[in-house]
């Protein structure tokens, strides 16, 4: 009897969550400004999540480089994130994957609210899984009292 390999991740998740990411990146149209000691980049769109982002650019920085990203959330609201380059992508789709290493608590809340406005509950999988059967998520106070 031989064992055949199976992919347990596919059976444990539905089609929305087939990736291994804890927080899925949402493709957003917003202004992103990246700055490090080596380079500066500006993008009009990027893939953003609560823990990281993908920034398309022509000349990505080397892995391990630290920098600052400023993101325009509209209505004059700018978020500031300290990031680290985790991965550079191939020339077919040049850019860099960035991990958020530091961010103020107020900016993290504003980023979460921005992602919820843009992507709905799919932006935060834990909320989506909890409130999947409801037409809309209850207010935070109501959710806390019910728990």
Secondary structure, DSSP 8 states (H G I E B T S, - for coil): -------HHHHHS-GGG-SS-SS--EEEEEEEEEEESS-EEEEEEEEE-SSEEEEE-SS---TT-EEEEEEE-STT-EEEEEEEEEEE--GGG-EEEEEEEEE-HHHHHHHHHHHHHHHGGGGSHHHHHHTTTSSS---HHHHHHH-
